[in-house]
Amino acid sequence: MPRKKIELPYTVDYLSILNEKAELDKELEPDIPEDMLLKLHRFMVLARKFDDQLLNLQRQGRMGTFAPISGQEAAQLGAVSLLRPADWFVPSFRETGAELWRGRSMESVILGFAGYAEGALVGKGNGQEEPAKNMPVAVPVGTQIPHAVGIGWGIKYRKKDDVAMTFFGDGATSEGDFHEAMNFAGAYQCPVIFVCQNNHWAISFPREKQTRSKTLAQKALAYGMPGIQVDGNDILAVYAAAKEAVDRARSGDGPSMIECVTYRMKMHTTADDPKRYRKDEEVEKWKKHDPILRFQNYLKDKGLLKDEEIKELENDIGEQIKSAVKRAEEKMKDFTDPLQMFDHLYSERPAYLEEQRKQLAEEIEITRDKEKEEKGD
């Protein structure tokens, strides 16, 4: 059969501004105010130190499993820092750094990972009195992506210039939720920024076995939106790409996808043993691409940071984290009453639940009386 070729000018750009040797492409350097640069640095260090503390708490049995973020700080903070308080932040389960930026407290994170949903509030926006527009953590892979598009469609329907930004891993691009959301966003030009943190592993499944696509960013082209691949450990590149995508969405030009090529330095979750599927040599190689060290060298070269200031910052953050752990564990004592399971279900509790609550309260009282008798109180 005779065939006709359709010429399409599809290419995928790769953006890197500050490489692992702290070599800077000055022509591409984004114009970021000095106070914002220092704030980004503080939150990167906070995210890393807090991640280390969460792992210690989990290993000590003081909280449950969680998904570490070490190595992915630039991919998260470089993107989320472009959002206004009125914008929507839609995370997966590995965006602790971005959540902290959006105003979620560390004790809230600890309480959530410890299984206390009552205390795991998503918090207020950075410096804002009103609650931030932050969606809760989504553990099922990819299910948050259609939610972000639905929010984006609502923004467009109301003719606002807000945007929605959703985060997901490379594994999510193999899910139907991802493709359905991308298709809807492209067809209806929703103001959504899709941020893919390609950390090379979907639990134990390597990136090269998930898809034959040379990049994940090119998947955006099939849905009629721009897709760009960036060095996800280069916070300047992530920031620049995110700014372009956010500005495009605000102006009514539709969605964009950013693939941040980064690396998960620790385990998928604390229920996982990465040594069973990846080599230590691979991890050591990626340590040379550490986003924090790279950014610190950049700030030193600009005269904005000194080694002694880094040490002071780390000590200050360490004390901040200790205080958060203490507050969280104090709050845990408030969430041990079994009767709380009946709260917050209905505005007016049905009679059958009221009866069940009464029965349980009586049983608890009888049990406590018996324990007192056994102790001789």
N, C-alpha and C positions, 0 to 999 in steps of 0.2 A: 504493500500500500504506500502511496506517496505520502510523505510526512512533511509538515510545515513546522519550522522552528519558530518559537515565540521568544524574541529577545527581551530579556528582563534585566534591568541594571541593578541586580541584587548583589550587594557586598556587605560584609560585616566588618566594621572597624574595631580595632583593638587599641585601647587607650592606656598608656602608662606615662606618668609625669615624673614620679620620683621612684627610681629603681632601688633594688636591695642594697646598692652601694651608696645610696643617698645622692646619686647623681640626678640633677634637676634639669628638666627641659623648661627653660625659662619662658619660652614662647607659649607654652601650654599652661603655665602656672596660673591657677585661679586666683582671683582677687578676694582673699578672705581676710577680714579684719583681724588684727593681732589678738584682741580679746577672745574672738571666736576660735582662733588657732589654739590658744592656751586652754580654753574650755574643752575643746575636742581632745586635747592631750590629757587633761585631768580625767575625763570620762573614759578614755581608753585605758589608763592605768587603773582607775576604779573598777572597770569591768574585769580586767585581768586578775587583780588582787581579790576581788569578790568571788570570782570563779574558783580561785585556789581555796578560799575559805569554805565555799559551798562543798567542795570535794572533801575537805577535812571533816566537815559536819556529817556528810553522808557516810564516810568511812567509820566515823565514831558512833554511828547509829542514832544520831540526833536529828536526822531528817531523811526523807526518802530519796528515790532516784531522781536524777535530773540530767539535762543535756548540757555539757560544758561548751563554752564558746571560745576558749583560748585560741588565738590565731585569727579569729574572725572579727576582731574589734573594728578594724577600719571599714570593712564591708558594711557593718551595721551603722556605725556612727557617722560615717561619711555621707550616707544616704538619709538617715532619719533626721539629721540636723537641718535639712532643708525644709522640714515641715513647720507650718504654723500651728499654734494650739487648736485652731478650728479645723485643721486637717485631720483625716482619719489614719490611724496606725493599725495595721492588721497583721499581727505576727503569727509565726508558727510556734514551735516549742524551743527554739534556740536563739532567741533574741533578747537575752537578759540585758546586754549593753544598751540596746535601743530602748528597752523598757525603762531603764534607769534614766536615760536622757529625757524620756517623755514624762518623767515625774513619779514613776512607781518607786515606792520606798524599798530599801533592802529588806526590812523586816517583813514586808508584805511578800516579797519573793521567797524568803525563808519559810514563812508560814504556809505558802502555797505548796512548796516542795515537801513540807512536813505533813501535808494532807489536811491542813486546816483551811477549808474553803471559806469559813466565816471571816478569816482575817486577811485573805489574799485579795485585797482590793487593788484595782489597777492604778489608783492614785490620780493626782491632779497633774496638769501640764506644768512644764518648767516655769516657775514664777507666776503661775496663774491661780486665781482663787476658784475658778470653776473647774469641775472635773474634766480631764482631758478626754478627747475622743479616741480612746484606746480600746481595741477589742481584746478580749481575754486570750490566753494561750490556746492554740489549737493543736492537739496532739495527733489526730488522724492526719496522715500525710496528704497535703494539698487541699483539704476541705475549706480552709480559710480563703482560698483564692477566689472562688465564686462569690463569697461574702463581700470581698473588697470591690468586686465589679458591681454587685448590687448596690453597694454604698455609692460607688461612682455614678451609677445611673441615676440614683436619687439626687445626687449633687447637680447633675446636668439638668434633670427635670425641674429642679427648683431654681435653675439659672444662677447658681453661685460659682465663685471662682476657687472654691476649696478643691482639694485633691484627696485621693486615697492612695496609700502606699502599702503594699503587701510584700512580705518576705517569705521565702521558701527555699528548700535545698534542691540540689540537682536531681535527687530521686523523685521529687514532686513533678518534674517535667515528664515523667513516664506515666502519670496518672491522668485519667479522663477529666478530672476536675480542672486541671491546668488548661487543657486544650479547650474545653467548653467555655471556661472563663475568658481565655484569650480571644476566642472567636466572637463572643458576645461583646467584649470590650472594643474589639476592632470594628465590628459591624455598626455599633452604636456610638463609637467615638467617646467612650467613657473616660473621664479624667483619672486614670489609674496608672500608677507606676509599679511595675512588676520587678522586684529585686530578687534575683536568684543567687543564692550563696553556693556556688559550685565548690564544695570542699573536697571533691574527688571521691567521696564514699557515701553511699546510701546504706547505712549500717555497715555491712561487710561486702556490699556489692559495689564494685568499682565503676567509675564513670564510663570507661570505655566499653563496658558490657551493657550499659543502659540504652545506648542509642548509637547509630552509625553516623549521626550528624557530627561534623567536625567541630562545631560550636553548639552551645545551647541557645545562644543569642539569635542564631539564624531561624529558630522556630518562630520568632516574632514576625518574620517577613511573610510567612504563610498567612498570617492573620491581618496583614495590612498595617503593621505598626513598625516603627523603628526598633531595631535591636542592636545593642552594642556590648562588646565584651571588654571588660576593664581588668586591670591588675587589682584584684580585690584586697591586696595587702598594701596598696598605695592609697592612703586616705585622700590625697589630692585628686587622684584620678576618679575615685568614687564620688567625691563631692562635685567635681566638674560635670560628670555624666548625670548625676542626680539633679543638679541645678538645671541643666538643659531639659531634662525630662519633666521636671516639675513646672518650669516656665512654659513648656509646650502644653502641658495639661491645663494650666490655669488660663491660657489664652484661647482654649477651646479647640486645640489641634489634636486632641485625643491621647491615647495611651502610649507607653513606651516600655521596653523591657531592658533591664541591665543585668548582664551576667558578670558577677564578681568572681574571678578565679582566685580562690583562697585555699586554705587548708585547715582541717580540724586537727589540732595538735594533740588533743586528748581523745577519750573514747566517745562513741556515739552517744551513749548514756552510761551512767554508772552501773548499769546491768550488763554492760558489754565488755569484752576483752579484746581490744584491737590487735594484740600480739598474735592472735590466732589467724589473722587474715592480712596483715601488712607488716612490712619489715621495719626494723628500727632505723635502718639506713635511710629509708624514705622520710621518716620523721626528722631525722637529723638534717637532711638536705633542706627541708622546709623551714627549719629553725633559722636558717640564714636569711629567710625572707620575712622575719618577724616584723609585723607592721608597726609595733610600738618603738622598737629601737630605730627603725628607719625614720619615723616621724620625729623622734627626739634629736637625731642628728641634723635633720632639716631645721628644727627650731633653734638648735645651737648655732648653726651656720648663720641664721638670721639675727642672732644676738638676743633671742627671746627666752633662752633657757640655759641654765648652768647645771653642772653635775650636782652641786650641793643643793640646788633647788629641787632637783629630781628626788634626792634623798629625803628632803623635808616633806615633799608632797607624798611620797610613799609612806612615811611615818604618820602623817596626818590622815591619810586614807586608811591606814591600818587601824588607827584609833576609832575612826568613823565606823569601820566595819565591826569592830569589837562591840561598840555601843549598839549597833543594829542587831547583832546576835543576841545581846543581853535583853534588849527590848522585845525581840521576837519570842524568846523563851519565856519571858514573863507573861506575854500575851497568851502563850499556849496553855497556861494554867486556867485561863478564862474560858477555854473551849473544851473542857472535859466533862461537862454536864450532859448526860445522854438525853435529857429532856429538850435540848436545843434542836434535836432533829425535827421537832414539830413546829419550830419557828420559821417564819419567812416562806411558808408554803402557800398560805391563803391570807387575804386581807382579813377575812373572818373565818376562824377555824370551824370546819364542819363538826356536827355533833359526834359523829363516829370517831373522829380523830381526838376530840376533846375527851371522850371516854377512854380511848387508848392511852392518852397522855396521863390521865388520872390513875389508871391501872398501873402504868409503869412507875409513876411517882410513889405509889403505895409499895410496890415491890422493892424499889430502891431504899425506901425508908426502913422496911423490914430487914433488908440485907445489912444496912448500916447498924441497926440496933443489935443484930446478931454479932457483927464484928466487934462492937463495943463490949458486949457481954464476954466474948472470947478473950478480949484483952483485959477484962476486969475493970473497965472504966465505969 
